[in-house]
Amino acid sequence: MEAVGNIAGSKHGDLVARDASGILWLYQGRGDGGFSGHVQIGGGWGGFRQLVGGGDLDNDGRPDLIAYGPGNPYGAYVYRSTGVVNSLFTRRMTDLYKYKGSSHSIVA
């Protein structure tokens, strides 16, 4: 699980989790320290070695997610939060960790 902040547009912090089959799940914060039931927000995330809450990388006021995978020649993608639950991210390539798949096992 990765605490990513308020990515779903509510006023509370959210969690994103990936299961063993590469499904990405959203747990929306309730504001009382707990989370709502999970909602599937994507599939095909199994190829990424790490998912990291990156803060607000593009200065739009919403936290973003970094996905790192050794098979990606670009090294990592930045998934920009949209603040809309049914279309939560837009993907952008980045040169962060470019060609470092054999030498970097984590992004932190």
MODELLER restraints for C-alpha pairs under 7 A, 6 or more apart:
rsr = mdl.restraints
at = mdl.atoms
rsr.add(forms.Gaussian(group=physical.xy_distance, feature=features.Distance(at['CA:1:A'], at['CA:15:A']), mean=6.54, stdev=0.5))
rsr.add(forms.Gaussian(group=physical.xy_distance, feature=features.Distance(at['CA:1:A'], at['CA:16:A']), mean=5.65, stdev=0.5))
rsr.add(forms.Gaussian(group=physical.xy_distance, feature=features.Distance(at['CA:1:A'], at['CA:17:A']), mean=4.21, stdev=0.5))
rsr.add(forms.Gaussian(group=physical.xy_distance, feature=features.Distance(at['CA:1:A'], at['CA:18:A']), mean=6.78, stdev=0.5))
rsr.add(forms.Gaussian(group=physical.xy_distance, feature=features.Distance(at['CA:2:A'], at['CA:15:A']), mean=5.66, stdev=0.5))
rsr.add(forms.Gaussian(group=physical.xy_distance, feature=features.Distance(at['CA:2:A'], at['CA:16:A']), mean=5.33, stdev=0.5))
rsr.add(forms.Gaussian(group=physical.xy_distance, feature=features.Distance(at['CA:2:A'], at['CA:17:A']), mean=6.24, stdev=0.5))
rsr.add(forms.Gaussian(group=physical.xy_distance, feature=features.Distance(at['CA:2:A'], at['CA:52:A']), mean=6.50, stdev=0.5))
rsr.add(forms.Gaussian(group=physical.xy_distance, feature=features.Distance(at['CA:2:A'], at['CA:53:A']), mean=6.31, stdev=0.5))
rsr.add(forms.Gaussian(group=physical.xy_distance, feature=features.Distance(at['CA:3:A'], at['CA:14:A']), mean=6.25, stdev=0.5))
rsr.add(forms.Gaussian(group=physical.xy_distance, feature=features.Distance(at['CA:3:A'], at['CA:15:A']), mean=4.59, stdev=0.5))
rsr.add(forms.Gaussian(group=physical.xy_distance, feature=features.Distance(at['CA:3:A'], at['CA:16:A']), mean=6.50, stdev=0.5))
rsr.add(forms.Gaussian(group=physical.xy_distance, feature=features.Distance(at['CA:3:A'], at['CA:53:A']), mean=6.40, stdev=0.5))
rsr.add(forms.Gaussian(group=physical.xy_distance, feature=features.Distance(at['CA:4:A'], at['CA:14:A']), mean=6.09, stdev=0.5))
rsr.add(forms.Gaussian(group=physical.xy_distance, feature=features.Distance(at['CA:4:A'], at['CA:15:A']), mean=5.88, stdev=0.5))
rsr.add(forms.Gaussian(group=physical.xy_distance, feature=features.Distance(at['CA:4:A'], at['CA:16:A']), mean=6.89, stdev=0.5))
rsr.add(forms.Gaussian(group=physical.xy_distance, feature=features.Distance(at['CA:4:A'], at['CA:53:A']), mean=4.64, stdev=0.5))
rsr.add(forms.Gaussian(group=physical.xy_distance, feature=features.Distance(at['CA:4:A'], at['CA:63:A']), mean=6.40, stdev=0.5))
rsr.add(forms.Gaussian(group=physical.xy_distance, feature=features.Distance(at['CA:5:A'], at['CA:13:A']), mean=4.22, stdev=0.5))
rsr.add(forms.Gaussian(group=physical.xy_distance, feature=features.Distance(at['CA:5:A'], at['CA:14:A']), mean=5.22, stdev=0.5))
rsr.add(forms.Gaussian(group=physical.xy_distance, feature=features.Distance(at['CA:5:A'], at['CA:63:A']), mean=6.11, stdev=0.5))
rsr.add(forms.Gaussian(group=physical.xy_distance, feature=features.Distance(at['CA:6:A'], at['CA:12:A']), mean=5.67, stdev=0.5))
rsr.add(forms.Gaussian(group=physical.xy_distance, feature=features.Distance(at['CA:6:A'], at['CA:13:A']), mean=4.34, stdev=0.5))
rsr.add(forms.Gaussian(group=physical.xy_distance, feature=features.Distance(at['CA:6:A'], at['CA:14:A']), mean=5.36, stdev=0.5))
rsr.add(forms.Gaussian(group=physical.xy_distance, feature=features.Distance(at['CA:6:A'], at['CA:62:A']), mean=6.96, stdev=0.5))
rsr.add(forms.Gaussian(group=physical.xy_distance, feature=features.Distance(at['CA:6:A'], at['CA:63:A']), mean=6.72, stdev=0.5))
rsr.add(forms.Gaussian(group=physical.xy_distance, feature=features.Distance(at['CA:7:A'], at['CA:14:A']), mean=6.56, stdev=0.5))
rsr.add(forms.Gaussian(group=physical.xy_distance, feature=features.Distance(at['CA:7:A'], at['CA:62:A']), mean=6.28, stdev=0.5))
rsr.add(forms.Gaussian(group=physical.xy_distance, feature=features.Distance(at['CA:7:A'], at['CA:63:A']), mean=6.04, stdev=0.5))
rsr.add(forms.Gaussian(group=physical.xy_distance, feature=features.Distance(at['CA:7:A'], at['CA:81:A']), mean=5.66, stdev=0.5))
rsr.add(forms.Gaussian(group=physical.xy_distance, feature=features.Distance(at['CA:7:A'], at['CA:83:A']), mean=5.31, stdev=0.5))
rsr.add(forms.Gaussian(group=physical.xy_distance, feature=features.Distance(at['CA:8:A'], at['CA:83:A']), mean=4.62, stdev=0.5))
rsr.add(forms.Gaussian(group=physical.xy_distance, feature=features.Distance(at['CA:8:A'], at['CA:84:A']), mean=5.56, stdev=0.5))
rsr.add(forms.Gaussian(group=physical.xy_distance, feature=features.Distance(at['CA:8:A'], at['CA:85:A']), mean=5.14, stdev=0.5))
rsr.add(forms.Gaussian(group=physical.xy_distance, feature=features.Distance(at['CA:8:A'], at['CA:88:A']), mean=6.80, stdev=0.5))
rsr.add(forms.Gaussian(group=physical.xy_distance, feature=features.Distance(at['CA:9:A'], at['CA:83:A']), mean=4.30, stdev=0.5))
rsr.add(forms.Gaussian(group=physical.xy_distance, feature=features.Distance(at['CA:9:A'], at['CA:84:A']), mean=6.08, stdev=0.5))
rsr.add(forms.Gaussian(group=physical.xy_distance, feature=features.Distance(at['CA:12:A'], at['CA:29:A']), mean=5.11, stdev=0.5))
rsr.add(forms.Gaussian(group=physical.xy_distance, feature=features.Distance(at['CA:12:A'], at['CA:30:A']), mean=6.38, stdev=0.5))
rsr.add(forms.Gaussian(group=physical.xy_distance, feature=features.Distance(at['CA:12:A'], at['CA:31:A']), mean=5.50, stdev=0.5))
rsr.add(forms.Gaussian(group=physical.xy_distance, feature=features.Distance(at['CA:13:A'], at['CA:28:A']), mean=6.99, stdev=0.5))
rsr.add(forms.Gaussian(group=physical.xy_distance, feature=features.Distance(at['CA:13:A'], at['CA:29:A']), mean=5.16, stdev=0.5))
rsr.add(forms.Gaussian(group=physical.xy_distance, feature=features.Distance(at['CA:14:A'], at['CA:27:A']), mean=5.78, stdev=0.5))
rsr.add(forms.Gaussian(group=physical.xy_distance, feature=features.Distance(at['CA:14:A'], at['CA:28:A']), mean=4.60, stdev=0.5))
rsr.add(forms.Gaussian(group=physical.xy_distance, feature=features.Distance(at['CA:14:A'], at['CA:29:A']), mean=4.84, stdev=0.5))
rsr.add(forms.Gaussian(group=physical.xy_distance, feature=features.Distance(at['CA:15:A'], at['CA:26:A']), mean=5.96, stdev=0.5))
rsr.add(forms.Gaussian(group=physical.xy_distance, feature=features.Distance(at['CA:15:A'], at['CA:27:A']), mean=5.05, stdev=0.5))
rsr.add(forms.Gaussian(group=physical.xy_distance, feature=features.Distance(at['CA:15:A'], at['CA:28:A']), mean=6.48, stdev=0.5))
rsr.add(forms.Gaussian(group=physical.xy_distance, feature=features.Distance(at['CA:16:A'], at['CA:24:A']), mean=6.87, stdev=0.5))
rsr.add(forms.Gaussian(group=physical.xy_distance, feature=features.Distance(at['CA:16:A'], at['CA:25:A']), mean=5.58, stdev=0.5))
rsr.add(forms.Gaussian(group=physical.xy_distance, feature=features.Distance(at['CA:16:A'], at['CA:26:A']), mean=4.73, stdev=0.5))
rsr.add(forms.Gaussian(group=physical.xy_distance, feature=features.Distance(at['CA:16:A'], at['CA:27:A']), mean=6.22, stdev=0.5))
rsr.add(forms.Gaussian(group=physical.xy_distance, feature=features.Distance(at['CA:17:A'], at['CA:24:A']), mean=5.70, stdev=0.5))
rsr.add(forms.Gaussian(group=physical.xy_distance, feature=features.Distance(at['CA:17:A'], at['CA:25:A']), mean=5.08, stdev=0.5))
rsr.add(forms.Gaussian(group=physical.xy_distance, feature=features.Distance(at['CA:17:A'], at['CA:26:A']), mean=6.57, stdev=0.5))
rsr.add(forms.Gaussian(group=physical.xy_distance, feature=features.Distance(at['CA:18:A'], at['CA:24:A']), mean=4.48, stdev=0.5))
rsr.add(forms.Gaussian(group=physical.xy_distance, feature=features.Distance(at['CA:18:A'], at['CA:25:A']), mean=6.13, stdev=0.5))
rsr.add(forms.Gaussian(group=physical.xy_distance, feature=features.Distance(at['CA:21:A'], at['CA:46:A']), mean=6.34, stdev=0.5))
rsr.add(forms.Gaussian(group=physical.xy_distance, feature=features.Distance(at['CA:22:A'], at['CA:43:A']), mean=5.77, stdev=0.5))
rsr.add(forms.Gaussian(group=physical.xy_distance, feature=features.Distance(at['CA:22:A'], at['CA:44:A']), mean=5.21, stdev=0.5))
rsr.add(forms.Gaussian(group=physical.xy_distance, feature=features.Distance(at['CA:22:A'], at['CA:45:A']), mean=4.49, stdev=0.5))
rsr.add(forms.Gaussian(group=physical.xy_distance, feature=features.Distance(at['CA:22:A'], at['CA:46:A']), mean=3.86, stdev=0.5))
rsr.add(forms.Gaussian(group=physical.xy_distance, feature=features.Distance(at['CA:23:A'], at['CA:42:A']), mean=5.83, stdev=0.5))
rsr.add(forms.Gaussian(group=physical.xy_distance, feature=features.Distance(at['CA:23:A'], at['CA:43:A']), mean=4.35, stdev=0.5))
rsr.add(forms.Gaussian(group=physical.xy_distance, feature=features.Distance(at['CA:23:A'], at['CA:44:A']), mean=6.39, stdev=0.5))
rsr.add(forms.Gaussian(group=physical.xy_distance, feature=features.Distance(at['CA:23:A'], at['CA:45:A']), mean=6.26, stdev=0.5))
rsr.add(forms.Gaussian(group=physical.xy_distance, feature=features.Distance(at['CA:24:A'], at['CA:40:A']), mean=5.96, stdev=0.5))
rsr.add(forms.Gaussian(group=physical.xy_distance, feature=features.Distance(at['CA:24:A'], at['CA:41:A']), mean=5.60, stdev=0.5))
rsr.add(forms.Gaussian(group=physical.xy_distance, feature=features.Distance(at['CA:24:A'], at['CA:42:A']), mean=4.92, stdev=0.5))
rsr.add(forms.Gaussian(group=physical.xy_distance, feature=features.Distance(at['CA:24:A'], at['CA:43:A']), mean=5.88, stdev=0.5))
rsr.add(forms.Gaussian(group=physical.xy_distance, feature=features.Distance(at['CA:24:A'], at['CA:45:A']), mean=6.74, stdev=0.5))
rsr.add(forms.Gaussian(group=physical.xy_distance, feature=features.Distance(at['CA:25:A'], at['CA:38:A']), mean=5.87, stdev=0.5))
rsr.add(forms.Gaussian(group=physical.xy_distance, feature=features.Distance(at['CA:25:A'], at['CA:39:A']), mean=5.44, stdev=0.5))
rsr.add(forms.Gaussian(group=physical.xy_distance, feature=features.Distance(at['CA:25:A'], at['CA:40:A']), mean=4.53, stdev=0.5))
rsr.add(forms.Gaussian(group=physical.xy_distance, feature=features.Distance(at['CA:25:A'], at['CA:41:A']), mean=5.50, stdev=0.5))
rsr.add(forms.Gaussian(group=physical.xy_distance, feature=features.Distance(at['CA:26:A'], at['CA:38:A']), mean=5.38, stdev=0.5))
rsr.add(forms.Gaussian(group=physical.xy_distance, feature=features.Distance(at['CA:26:A'], at['CA:39:A']), mean=5.21, stdev=0.5))
rsr.add(forms.Gaussian(group=physical.xy_distance, feature=features.Distance(at['CA:26:A'], at['CA:40:A']), mean=6.35, stdev=0.5))
rsr.add(forms.Gaussian(group=physical.xy_distance, feature=features.Distance(at['CA:26:A'], at['CA:41:A']), mean=6.36, stdev=0.5))
rsr.add(forms.Gaussian(group=physical.xy_distance, feature=features.Distance(at['CA:27:A'], at['CA:35:A']), mean=5.72, stdev=0.5))
rsr.add(forms.Gaussian(group=physical.xy_distance, feature=features.Distance(at['CA:27:A'], at['CA:36:A']), mean=5.66, stdev=0.5))
rsr.add(forms.Gaussian(group=physical.xy_distance, feature=features.Distance(at['CA:27:A'], at['CA:37:A']), mean=6.10, stdev=0.5))
rsr.add(forms.Gaussian(group=physical.xy_distance, feature=features.Distance(at['CA:27:A'], at['CA:38:A']), mean=4.80, stdev=0.5))
rsr.add(forms.Gaussian(group=physical.xy_distance, feature=features.Distance(at['CA:27:A'], at['CA:39:A']), mean=6.73, stdev=0.5))
rsr.add(forms.Gaussian(group=physical.xy_distance, feature=features.Distance(at['CA:28:A'], at['CA:35:A']), mean=5.44, stdev=0.5))
rsr.add(forms.Gaussian(group=physical.xy_distance, feature=features.Distance(at['CA:28:A'], at['CA:36:A']), mean=5.38, stdev=0.5))
rsr.add(forms.Gaussian(group=physical.xy_distance, feature=features.Distance(at['CA:29:A'], at['CA:35:A']), mean=4.47, stdev=0.5))
rsr.add(forms.Gaussian(group=physical.xy_distance, feature=features.Distance(at['CA:29:A'], at['CA:36:A']), mean=6.37, stdev=0.5))
rsr.add(forms.Gaussian(group=physical.xy_distance, feature=features.Distance(at['CA:30:A'], at['CA:36:A']), mean=6.43, stdev=0.5))
rsr.add(forms.Gaussian(group=physical.xy_distance, feature=features.Distance(at['CA:47:A'], at['CA:69:A']), mean=6.15, stdev=0.5))
rsr.add(forms.Gaussian(group=physical.xy_distance, feature=features.Distance(at['CA:48:A'], at['CA:67:A']), mean=6.08, stdev=0.5))
rsr.add(forms.Gaussian(group=physical.xy_distance, feature=features.Distance(at['CA:48:A'], at['CA:68:A']), mean=5.30, stdev=0.5))
rsr.add(forms.Gaussian(group=physical.xy_distance, feature=features.Distance(at['CA:48:A'], at['CA:69:A']), mean=4.07, stdev=0.5))
rsr.add(forms.Gaussian(group=physical.xy_distance, feature=features.Distance(at['CA:49:A'], at['CA:68:A']), mean=5.70, stdev=0.5))
rsr.add(forms.Gaussian(group=physical.xy_distance, feature=features.Distance(at['CA:49:A'], at['CA:69:A']), mean=4.88, stdev=0.5))
rsr.add(forms.Gaussian(group=physical.xy_distance, feature=features.Distance(at['CA:49:A'], at['CA:70:A']), mean=6.98, stdev=0.5))
rsr.add(forms.Gaussian(group=physical.xy_distance, feature=features.Distance(at['CA:50:A'], at['CA:67:A']), mean=5.85, stdev=0.5))
rsr.add(forms.Gaussian(group=physical.xy_distance, feature=features.Distance(at['CA:50:A'], at['CA:68:A']), mean=5.19, stdev=0.5))
rsr.add(forms.Gaussian(group=physical.xy_distance, feature=features.Distance(at['CA:50:A'], at['CA:69:A']), mean=6.84, stdev=0.5))
rsr.add(forms.Gaussian(group=physical.xy_distance, feature=features.Distance(at['CA:50:A'], at['CA:106:A']), mean=6.40, stdev=0.5))
rsr.add(forms.Gaussian(group=physical.xy_distance, feature=features.Distance(at['CA:50:A'], at['CA:107:A']), mean=6.71, stdev=0.5))
rsr.add(forms.Gaussian(group=physical.xy_distance, feature=features.Distance(at['CA:51:A'], at['CA:65:A']), mean=6.78, stdev=0.5))
rsr.add(forms.Gaussian(group=physical.xy_distance, feature=features.Distance(at['CA:51:A'], at['CA:66:A']), mean=5.68, stdev=0.5))
rsr.add(forms.Gaussian(group=physical.xy_distance, feature=features.Distance(at['CA:51:A'], at['CA:67:A']), mean=4.62, stdev=0.5))
rsr.add(forms.Gaussian(group=physical.xy_distance, feature=features.Distance(at['CA:51:A'], at['CA:68:A']), mean=6.45, stdev=0.5))
rsr.add(forms.Gaussian(group=physical.xy_distance, feature=features.Distance(at['CA:52:A'], at['CA:65:A']), mean=5.69, stdev=0.5))
rsr.add(forms.Gaussian(group=physical.xy_distance, feature=features.Distance(at['CA:52:A'], at['CA:66:A']), mean=5.06, stdev=0.5))
rsr.add(forms.Gaussian(group=physical.xy_distance, feature=features.Distance(at['CA:52:A'], at['CA:67:A']), mean=6.51, stdev=0.5))
rsr.add(forms.Gaussian(group=physical.xy_distance, feature=features.Distance(at['CA:53:A'], at['CA:64:A']), mean=6.16, stdev=0.5))
rsr.add(forms.Gaussian(group=physical.xy_distance, feature=features.Distance(at['CA:53:A'], at['CA:65:A']), mean=4.67, stdev=0.5))
rsr.add(forms.Gaussian(group=physical.xy_distance, feature=features.Distance(at['CA:53:A'], at['CA:66:A']), mean=6.30, stdev=0.5))
rsr.add(forms.Gaussian(group=physical.xy_distance, feature=features.Distance(at['CA:54:A'], at['CA:63:A']), mean=6.76, stdev=0.5))
rsr.add(forms.Gaussian(group=physical.xy_distance, feature=features.Distance(at['CA:54:A'], at['CA:64:A']), mean=5.41, stdev=0.5))
rsr.add(forms.Gaussian(group=physical.xy_distance, feature=features.Distance(at['CA:54:A'], at['CA:65:A']), mean=5.28, stdev=0.5))
rsr.add(forms.Gaussian(group=physical.xy_distance, feature=features.Distance(at['CA:54:A'], at['CA:66:A']), mean=5.97, stdev=0.5))
rsr.add(forms.Gaussian(group=physical.xy_distance, feature=features.Distance(at['CA:55:A'], at['CA:63:A']), mean=4.48, stdev=0.5))
rsr.add(forms.Gaussian(group=physical.xy_distance, feature=features.Distance(at['CA:55:A'], at['CA:64:A']), mean=5.50, stdev=0.5))
rsr.add(forms.Gaussian(group=physical.xy_distance, feature=features.Distance(at['CA:56:A'], at['CA:62:A']), mean=5.50, stdev=0.5))
rsr.add(forms.Gaussian(group=physical.xy_distance, feature=features.Distance(at['CA:56:A'], at['CA:63:A']), mean=4.19, stdev=0.5))
rsr.add(forms.Gaussian(group=physical.xy_distance, feature=features.Distance(at['CA:56:A'], at['CA:64:A']), mean=5.56, stdev=0.5))
rsr.add(forms.Gaussian(group=physical.xy_distance, feature=features.Distance(at['CA:57:A'], at['CA:64:A']), mean=6.26, stdev=0.5))
rsr.add(forms.Gaussian(group=physical.xy_distance, feature=features.Distance(at['CA:62:A'], at['CA:81:A']), mean=6.03, stdev=0.5))
rsr.add(forms.Gaussian(group=physical.xy_distance, feature=features.Distance(at['CA:63:A'], at['CA:81:A']), mean=6.22, stdev=0.5))
rsr.add(forms.Gaussian(group=physical.xy_distance, feature=features.Distance(at['CA:64:A'], at['CA:78:A']), mean=7.00, stdev=0.5))
rsr.add(forms.Gaussian(group=physical.xy_distance, feature=features.Distance(at['CA:64:A'], at['CA:79:A']), mean=5.83, stdev=0.5))
rsr.add(forms.Gaussian(group=physical.xy_distance, feature=features.Distance(at['CA:64:A'], at['CA:80:A']), mean=4.79, stdev=0.5))
rsr.add(forms.Gaussian(group=physical.xy_distance, feature=features.Distance(at['CA:64:A'], at['CA:81:A']), mean=5.30, stdev=0.5))
rsr.add(forms.Gaussian(group=physical.xy_distance, feature=features.Distance(at['CA:65:A'], at['CA:78:A']), mean=5.86, stdev=0.5))
rsr.add(forms.Gaussian(group=physical.xy_distance, feature=features.Distance(at['CA:65:A'], at['CA:79:A']), mean=5.01, stdev=0.5))
rsr.add(forms.Gaussian(group=physical.xy_distance, feature=features.Distance(at['CA:65:A'], at['CA:80:A']), mean=6.53, stdev=0.5))
rsr.add(forms.Gaussian(group=physical.xy_distance, feature=features.Distance(at['CA:66:A'], at['CA:76:A']), mean=6.71, stdev=0.5))
rsr.add(forms.Gaussian(group=physical.xy_distance, feature=features.Distance(at['CA:66:A'], at['CA:77:A']), mean=5.81, stdev=0.5))
rsr.add(forms.Gaussian(group=physical.xy_distance, feature=features.Distance(at['CA:66:A'], at['CA:78:A']), mean=4.67, stdev=0.5))
rsr.add(forms.Gaussian(group=physical.xy_distance, feature=features.Distance(at['CA:66:A'], at['CA:79:A']), mean=6.09, stdev=0.5))
rsr.add(forms.Gaussian(group=physical.xy_distance, feature=features.Distance(at['CA:67:A'], at['CA:76:A']), mean=5.52, stdev=0.5))
rsr.add(forms.Gaussian(group=physical.xy_distance, feature=features.Distance(at['CA:67:A'], at['CA:77:A']), mean=5.29, stdev=0.5))
rsr.add(forms.Gaussian(group=physical.xy_distance, feature=features.Distance(at['CA:67:A'], at['CA:78:A']), mean=6.45, stdev=0.5))
rsr.add(forms.Gaussian(group=physical.xy_distance, feature=features.Distance(at['CA:68:A'], at['CA:75:A']), mean=6.07, stdev=0.5))
rsr.add(forms.Gaussian(group=physical.xy_distance, feature=features.Distance(at['CA:68:A'], at['CA:76:A']), mean=4.35, stdev=0.5))
rsr.add(forms.Gaussian(group=physical.xy_distance, feature=features.Distance(at['CA:68:A'], at['CA:77:A']), mean=6.60, stdev=0.5))
rsr.add(forms.Gaussian(group=physical.xy_distance, feature=features.Distance(at['CA:69:A'], at['CA:75:A']), mean=6.25, stdev=0.5))
rsr.add(forms.Gaussian(group=physical.xy_distance, feature=features.Distance(at['CA:69:A'], at['CA:76:A']), mean=6.33, stdev=0.5))
rsr.add(forms.Gaussian(group=physical.xy_distance, feature=features.Distance(at['CA:69:A'], at['CA:101:A']), mean=6.86, stdev=0.5))
rsr.add(forms.Gaussian(group=physical.xy_distance, feature=features.Distance(at['CA:70:A'], at['CA:101:A']), mean=3.83, stdev=0.5))
rsr.add(forms.Gaussian(group=physical.xy_distance, feature=features.Distance(at['CA:70:A'], at['CA:102:A']), mean=6.84, stdev=0.5))
rsr.add(forms.Gaussian(group=physical.xy_distance, feature=features.Distance(at['CA:71:A'], at['CA:101:A']), mean=6.88, stdev=0.5))
rsr.add(forms.Gaussian(group=physical.xy_distance, feature=features.Distance(at['CA:73:A'], at['CA:98:A']), mean=6.37, stdev=0.5))
rsr.add(forms.Gaussian(group=physical.xy_distance, feature=features.Distance(at['CA:73:A'], at['CA:99:A']), mean=5.74, stdev=0.5))
rsr.add(forms.Gaussian(group=physical.xy_distance, feature=features.Distance(at['CA:74:A'], at['CA:93:A']), mean=6.77, stdev=0.5))
rsr.add(forms.Gaussian(group=physical.xy_distance, feature=features.Distance(at['CA:74:A'], at['CA:94:A']), mean=6.28, stdev=0.5))
rsr.add(forms.Gaussian(group=physical.xy_distance, feature=features.Distance(at['CA:74:A'], at['CA:95:A']), mean=5.46, stdev=0.5))
rsr.add(forms.Gaussian(group=physical.xy_distance, feature=features.Distance(at['CA:74:A'], at['CA:98:A']), mean=4.83, stdev=0.5))
rsr.add(forms.Gaussian(group=physical.xy_distance, feature=features.Distance(at['CA:74:A'], at['CA:99:A']), mean=6.63, stdev=0.5))
rsr.add(forms.Gaussian(group=physical.xy_distance, feature=features.Distance(at['CA:75:A'], at['CA:95:A']), mean=6.36, stdev=0.5))
rsr.add(forms.Gaussian(group=physical.xy_distance, feature=features.Distance(at['CA:75:A'], at['CA:96:A']), mean=6.02, stdev=0.5))
rsr.add(forms.Gaussian(group=physical.xy_distance, feature=features.Distance(at['CA:75:A'], at['CA:97:A']), mean=4.77, stdev=0.5))
rsr.add(forms.Gaussian(group=physical.xy_distance, feature=features.Distance(at['CA:75:A'], at['CA:98:A']), mean=4.15, stdev=0.5))
rsr.add(forms.Gaussian(group=physical.xy_distance, feature=features.Distance(at['CA:75:A'], at['CA:99:A']), mean=5.81, stdev=0.5))
rsr.add(forms.Gaussian(group=physical.xy_distance, feature=features.Distance(at['CA:75:A'], at['CA:100:A']), mean=6.55, stdev=0.5))
rsr.add(forms.Gaussian(group=physical.xy_distance, feature=features.Distance(at['CA:75:A'], at['CA:101:A']), mean=6.82, stdev=0.5))
rsr.add(forms.Gaussian(group=physical.xy_distance, feature=features.Distance(at['CA:76:A'], at['CA:93:A']), mean=6.73, stdev=0.5))
rsr.add(forms.Gaussian(group=physical.xy_distance, feature=features.Distance(at['CA:76:A'], at['CA:94:A']), mean=5.96, stdev=0.5))
rsr.add(forms.Gaussian(group=physical.xy_distance, feature=features.Distance(at['CA:76:A'], at['CA:95:A']), mean=6.93, stdev=0.5))
rsr.add(forms.Gaussian(group=physical.xy_distance, feature=features.Distance(at['CA:76:A'], at['CA:96:A']), mean=5.92, stdev=0.5))
rsr.add(forms.Gaussian(group=physical.xy_distance, feature=features.Distance(at['CA:76:A'], at['CA:97:A']), mean=6.49, stdev=0.5))
rsr.add(forms.Gaussian(group=physical.xy_distance, feature=features.Distance(at['CA:77:A'], at['CA:91:A']), mean=6.57, stdev=0.5))
rsr.add(forms.Gaussian(group=physical.xy_distance, feature=features.Distance(at['CA:77:A'], at['CA:92:A']), mean=5.70, stdev=0.5))
rsr.add(forms.Gaussian(group=physical.xy_distance, feature=features.Distance(at['CA:77:A'], at['CA:93:A']), mean=4.72, stdev=0.5))
rsr.add(forms.Gaussian(group=physical.xy_distance, feature=features.Distance(at['CA:77:A'], at['CA:94:A']), mean=5.65, stdev=0.5))
rsr.add(forms.Gaussian(group=physical.xy_distance, feature=features.Distance(at['CA:78:A'], at['CA:91:A']), mean=5.86, stdev=0.5))
rsr.add(forms.Gaussian(group=physical.xy_distance, feature=features.Distance(at['CA:78:A'], at['CA:92:A']), mean=5.17, stdev=0.5))
rsr.add(forms.Gaussian(group=physical.xy_distance, feature=features.Distance(at['CA:78:A'], at['CA:93:A']), mean=6.26, stdev=0.5))
rsr.add(forms.Gaussian(group=physical.xy_distance, feature=features.Distance(at['CA:78:A'], at['CA:94:A']), mean=6.72, stdev=0.5))
rsr.add(forms.Gaussian(group=physical.xy_distance, feature=features.Distance(at['CA:79:A'], at['CA:89:A']), mean=5.43, stdev=0.5))
rsr.add(forms.Gaussian(group=physical.xy_distance, feature=features.Distance(at['CA:79:A'], at['CA:90:A']), mean=5.45, stdev=0.5))
rsr.add(forms.Gaussian(group=physical.xy_distance, feature=features.Distance(at['CA:79:A'], at['CA:91:A']), mean=4.54, stdev=0.5))
rsr.add(forms.Gaussian(group=physical.xy_distance, feature=features.Distance(at['CA:79:A'], at['CA:92:A']), mean=6.27, stdev=0.5))
rsr.add(forms.Gaussian(group=physical.xy_distance, feature=features.Distance(at['CA:80:A'], at['CA:89:A']), mean=5.17, stdev=0.5))
rsr.add(forms.Gaussian(group=physical.xy_distance, feature=features.Distance(at['CA:80:A'], at['CA:90:A']), mean=5.18, stdev=0.5))
rsr.add(forms.Gaussian(group=physical.xy_distance, feature=features.Distance(at['CA:80:A'], at['CA:91:A']), mean=6.28, stdev=0.5))
rsr.add(forms.Gaussian(group=physical.xy_distance, feature=features.Distance(at['CA:81:A'], at['CA:88:A']), mean=5.69, stdev=0.5))
rsr.add(forms.Gaussian(group=physical.xy_distance, feature=features.Distance(at['CA:81:A'], at['CA:89:A']), mean=4.70, stdev=0.5))
rsr.add(forms.Gaussian(group=physical.xy_distance, feature=features.Distance(at['CA:81:A'], at['CA:90:A']), mean=6.75, stdev=0.5))
rsr.add(forms.Gaussian(group=physical.xy_distance, feature=features.Distance(at['CA:82:A'], at['CA:88:A']), mean=5.27, stdev=0.5))
rsr.add(forms.Gaussian(group=physical.xy_distance, feature=features.Distance(at['CA:82:A'], at['CA:89:A']), mean=5.58, stdev=0.5))
